[in-house]
């Protein structure tokens, strides 16, 4: 039996990291019933367990989320290890681990880190509102992430694009690409309901690299040609209320606010075209969920989105809203092409499962513990 500690303190509420834990942890427990998994969570986090399997224990600790608190949280981990035992593997679910981890007592035998992206380092100006904040984000990301990758015995990269971005920060023999999976609820949503009028949808995350302005501008290009067309921004306005007002489109734009996953899956049943316009992504889980749900998809030319969607989605240069409008129009005007996009998307999504992600993650654990070799999958 191995004791695996999963440090999920960076996860508070709904997010890509939360989805990662929801998908991965139950499968780890199911595929390795002989091992014991301890999930470390903040007391401020949701009390809904990631898994109710008998070999999963959740330990709640005080603290605040954020990069700096994580970097200086060695004492918190030490207290957890004194309570539950010295872990054979500590898996940092987020790519920031405490300073001095290797010098602490007790200390984990092996450390695994999940690297989700390097956006703080490569595109800090797309994360922060001012040059000063962007410079601080770059410095913090460069130091914190590089430190964490250096101390890891093995790094799980969520895409080949992320692995390439990390470059020489990770030796080849310490990195494995392990793609994310898709939750069955989105596959179950695949019986698409015909909407009374065409609907474009996107996630309205208010981060500049999510590039929601391109979607709003593309909708502006299309609004006159398709008088019944509406736009749904899921979760928020993407930081673009001024653009929506300037284009005079407010009455045709719906902003849902945060949606539970079941409601999100139901909404996808009536979407005509979904857009994932990000300038950069580490993986692009929304694109995978859209394909699984059977919705025609347009994505930007960001490397990770191309990797995940293959030849399924229509693409556009991330900075060109006119081309995005043209791609959306192609799907609205050609039901046959849209149907083919749906068919190919569902088939593509079936290649990405949490069962597979967990199997490759366990292979890394086992190799580090001398139980079986690592198998690298792209």
C-alpha positions in Angstrom: 0.0 0.0 0.0 1.2 3.5 -0.8 0.1 6.7 0.9 -0.6 9.4 -1.7 -1.2 13.0 -0.5 -2.9 15.3 -3.0 -2.4 19.0 -2.2 -5.5 20.8 -3.5 -5.3 23.9 -1.4 -5.3 26.1 -4.5 -8.8 24.9 -5.3 -11.7 26.8 -3.6 -14.6 26.9 -5.9 -15.7 26.2 -9.5 -12.7 26.5 -11.8 -10.6 24.4 -14.2 -8.6 23.1 -11.2 -11.8 22.1 -9.5 -12.8 20.2 -12.6 -9.4 18.5 -12.6 -9.9 17.3 -9.0 -13.5 16.2 -9.6 -12.5 14.1 -12.6 -9.1 12.7 -11.5 -9.4 11.9 -7.8 -12.4 9.5 -7.9 -10.6 7.6 -10.7 -7.3 7.4 -8.9 -9.2 5.9 -5.9 -11.1 3.4 -8.1 -8.1 2.2 -10.0 -5.8 1.9 -7.0 -8.0 0.5 -4.2 -4.8 -0.8 -2.5 -3.5 2.7 -2.0 -4.7 5.4 0.5 -5.3 8.9 -0.8 -5.3 11.9 1.5 -6.7 15.1 -0.1 -5.5 18.3 1.6 -8.0 21.1 1.3 -8.6 24.6 2.8 -11.3 25.0 5.4 -12.7 27.8 3.2 -13.2 25.4 0.3 -16.5 23.6 -0.5 -17.2 20.7 1.8 -18.5 18.6 -1.1 -16.0 15.7 -1.2 -14.1 15.0 -4.4 -14.6 11.3 -3.7 -16.5 9.2 -1.2 -14.4 6.1 -1.9 -13.3 4.3 1.3 -9.6 4.8 0.5 -9.9 8.6 0.2 -9.6 10.8 3.3 -10.1 14.6 3.1 -8.1 16.8 5.6 -9.1 20.4 6.0 -6.5 23.0 7.0 -6.6 26.7 7.8 -4.9 29.2 5.4 -5.5 31.4 2.5 -5.2 30.6 -1.2 -2.7 32.3 -3.4 0.8 31.8 -4.7 2.7 33.4 -1.8 0.8 31.6 1.0 1.4 28.3 -0.8 5.1 29.0 -1.1 5.4 29.6 2.7 3.1 26.8 3.8 5.7 24.2 4.7 4.5 24.1 8.3 1.0 23.3 7.3 2.1 20.3 5.3 4.3 19.2 8.1 1.4 19.1 10.5 -0.7 17.1 8.0 2.1 14.6 7.5 2.4 14.2 11.3 -1.3 13.5 11.5 -1.8 11.1 8.6 1.7 9.7 8.1 4.7 10.4 5.8 3.4 10.2 2.2 5.0 8.0 -0.4 4.0 10.6 -3.0 3.0 14.2 -2.5 1.1 15.4 -5.6 0.8 19.1 -5.9 -2.4 19.6 -8.0 -1.4 23.2 -8.7 2.1 24.1 -10.0 3.2 25.9 -6.8 4.8 24.0 -3.9 6.3 25.3 -0.6 9.9 26.4 -0.2 11.9 24.0 1.8 9.8 21.0 1.0 12.8 18.8 0.5 14.3 19.8 3.9 11.2 19.3 6.0 10.7 16.4 8.5 8.8 14.3 7.8 9.1 14.8 4.1 7.5 12.9 1.2 9.5 10.2 -0.5 8.5 11.5 -4.0 7.0 14.8 -5.3 4.7 15.0 -8.4 3.5 18.3 -9.8 0.7 19.0 -12.2 1.7 21.8 -14.6 -1.4 23.4 -16.1 0.1 26.3 -18.1 2.9 29.0 -18.1 0.6 31.9 -18.9 2.0 34.0 -16.0 5.4 33.7 -17.6 4.6 33.9 -21.3 1.6 36.3 -21.2 1.6 38.2 -17.9 0.2 41.3 -19.7 -2.9 39.2 -20.6 -3.4 38.3 -16.9 -2.9 41.6 -15.1 -4.4 45.1 -15.8 -1.2 47.2 -15.7 2.4 46.8 -16.7 3.5 47.0 -13.0 1.1 44.2 -12.1 2.2 42.2 -15.1 5.8 42.5 -14.2 5.1 41.3 -10.7 3.1 38.4 -12.0 5.9 37.4 -14.4 8.5 37.6 -11.6 6.3 35.6 -9.2 5.4 33.0 -11.8 9.0 32.6 -13.0 10.3 32.1 -9.5 7.5 30.1 -8.0 6.8 27.8 -10.9 10.4 27.2 -11.7 11.2 26.4 -8.1 8.3 23.9 -8.0 9.3 22.2 -11.2 12.9 21.9 -10.1 12.0 20.2 -6.8 9.6 17.7 -8.5 10.6 14.1 -9.1 8.1 14.1 -12.0 5.9 16.7 -13.7 2.5 16.0 -15.3 1.9 18.4 -18.2 -1.7 18.7 -19.3 -0.7 19.0 -23.0 2.2 18.8 -25.3 1.8 22.6 -25.8 2.4 23.0 -22.0 5.4 20.7 -22.2 6.9 22.7 -25.0 6.3 26.0 -23.1 8.2 24.6 -20.1 11.2 23.7 -22.3 14.4 23.3 -20.4 12.7 23.9 -17.1 11.9 20.2 -17.0 14.3 17.4 -18.2 12.6 15.1 -20.7 13.0 12.1 -18.3 11.0 13.9 -15.6 8.0 15.0 -17.7 4.9 13.2 -18.9 2.0 14.6 -20.9 -1.3 13.5 -19.4 -4.4 15.0 -21.0 -7.5 15.8 -19.0 -10.8 14.0 -19.4 -14.4 15.0 -19.9 -17.2 14.4 -17.3 -20.0 12.0 -18.5 -22.6 14.8 -17.8 -21.5 16.5 -21.0 -21.7 13.4 -23.0 -25.2 12.8 -21.7 -26.1 16.3 -22.9 -25.3 15.4 -26.5 -29.0 15.1 -27.6 -29.1 18.7 -28.9 -32.4 20.5 -28.8 -33.1 22.8 -31.8 -33.2 26.4 -30.6 -36.0 28.7 -31.8 -33.3 31.0 -33.1 -29.5 30.6 -33.6 -27.4 31.0 -30.5 -23.7 31.7 -30.2 -22.1 30.9 -26.8 -18.8 31.4 -25.0 -17.5 31.4 -21.5 -17.4 35.0 -20.3 -14.3 34.8 -18.2 -13.0 38.3 -17.4 -9.3 37.6 -18.2 -7.8 39.3 -21.3 -6.2 36.1 -22.6 -9.7 34.5 -22.8 -10.3 37.1 -25.6 -14.0 37.6 -25.2 -13.8 40.9 -27.0 -13.2 38.9 -30.2 -16.5 37.0 -29.7 -18.4 40.2 -29.0 -16.9 41.9 -32.1 -17.7 38.9 -34.2 -21.2 39.0 -33.0 -21.3 42.6 -34.1 -20.3 41.6 -37.6 -23.0 39.0 -37.7 -25.9 40.8 -36.0 -27.2 42.5 -39.1 -27.0 39.4 -41.3 -28.8 37.2 -38.8 -31.5 39.3 -37.1 -32.6 36.4 -34.8 -29.1 35.6 -33.7 -28.2 35.9 -30.0 -25.1 35.7 -27.9 -24.8 33.9 -24.5 -21.9 34.7 -22.3 -21.6 32.0 -19.6 -20.4 33.0 -16.2 -19.9 36.8 -16.8 -19.5 39.5 -19.4 -15.9 38.7 -20.1 -14.9 42.2 -19.0 -16.4 43.6 -22.1 -19.6 45.5 -21.1 -18.3 48.6 -22.8 -17.8 46.8 -26.1 -21.3 45.3 -25.9 -22.8 48.8 -25.3 -20.7 50.4 -28.0 -22.0 48.0 -30.6 -25.6 48.4 -29.4 -26.1 44.7 -28.9 -27.2 44.7 -25.2 -30.7 43.4 -26.0 -29.3 40.4 -27.9 -26.7 39.4 -25.3 -27.5 37.2 -22.4 -25.1 37.0 -19.5 -25.9 34.0 -17.3 -23.7 34.4 -14.3 -22.1 31.2 -12.8 -24.0 28.0 -13.8 -24.0 24.6 -12.0 -22.6 21.9 -14.3 -25.9 20.3 -14.9 -27.4 23.7 -16.0 -24.4 24.3 -18.2 -24.9 20.9 -19.9 -28.6 21.7 -20.4 -27.7 25.1 -22.0 -25.4 23.4 -24.4 -28.3 21.5 -25.9 -29.6 24.7 -27.5 -26.4 26.3 -28.6 -25.8 26.6 -32.4 -22.1 27.4 -32.3 -19.8 27.5 -29.3 -16.6 29.7 -29.4 -13.4 29.2 -27.4 -11.4 32.2 -28.5 -8.4 32.2 -26.1 -5.1 33.8 -27.1 -3.4 31.0 -25.1 -4.5 28.0 -23.0 -2.7 25.2 -21.2 -5.2 22.6 -22.2 -8.7 24.0 -23.1 -11.1 21.9 -21.1 -14.2 23.9 -22.3 -13.4 22.9 -25.9 -13.3 19.2 -24.9 -16.6 19.5 -23.0 -18.3 21.3 -26.0 -17.2 18.5 -28.4 -18.5 15.9 -26.0 -21.8 17.7 -25.8 -22.2 17.6 -29.5 -22.0 21.3 -30.3 -20.4 22.8 -33.4 -17.2 24.5 -32.3 -14.9 27.3 -33.4 -11.6 27.8 -31.6 -8.6 30.1 -31.9 -5.3 28.9 -33.2 -3.8 28.6 -29.7 -1.5 25.6 -29.7 -3.3 23.7 -26.9 -6.7 24.2 -28.5 -5.4 22.9 -31.8 -4.0 19.9 -29.9 -7.2 19.1 -28.1 -9.6 19.6 -31.0 -7.5 18.1 -33.8 -9.2 18.6 -37.1 -12.7 18.9 -35.6 -13.2 22.6 -34.9 -13.1 25.5 -37.3 -10.2 27.8 -36.5 -9.4 31.5 -36.7 -6.4 33.7 -35.8 -7.0 34.8 -32.2 -6.7 38.5 -33.0 -9.0 38.5 -36.0 -12.7 38.9 -35.1 -13.7 39.2 -38.8 -12.4 35.8 -39.6 -14.1 34.5 -36.4 -17.4 35.9 -37.7 -16.8 34.2 -41.1 -16.2 30.8 -39.4 -19.4 31.1 -37.3 -21.3 32.1 -40.4 -20.0 29.0 -42.2 -21.5 26.7 -39.5 -24.8 28.7 -39.3 -25.2 28.6 -43.1 -24.3 24.9 -43.7 -26.2 22.5 -41.5 -24.4 19.6 -43.1 -21.0 21.0 -42.1 -22.2 21.7 -38.6 -23.5 18.1 -38.3 -20.2 16.8 -39.4 -18.5 18.9 -36.8 -20.8 17.5 -34.2 -20.1 13.9 -35.3 -16.4 14.3 -35.4 -16.3 16.2 -32.1 -18.1 13.5 -30.2 -15.7 10.9 -31.6 -12.7 13.1 -30.7 -14.0 13.7 -27.2 -14.2 9.9 -26.5 -10.4 9.8 -26.7 -10.2 12.0 -23.5 -11.4 10.2 -20.4 -10.6 10.7 -16.7 -10.1 6.9 -16.6 -7.2 7.3 -19.0 -5.8 10.4 -17.2 -5.9 8.5 -13.9 -4.2 5.4 -15.4 -1.3 7.5 -16.7 -1.0 9.4 -13.4 -0.9 6.2 -11.4 1.7 4.9 -13.8 3.9 7.9 -12.8 3.4 7.2 -9.1 4.2 3.6 -9.5 7.3 4.2 -11.5 8.6 6.6 -8.9 7.9 4.0 -6.2 9.6 1.2 -8.3 6.3 -0.5 -9.1 6.2 -0.1 -12.9 7.7 2.1 -15.6 6.4 5.4 -16.7 4.5 5.4 -20.0 4.5 8.7 -21.8 1.3 9.5 -23.9 0.9 12.5 -26.2 
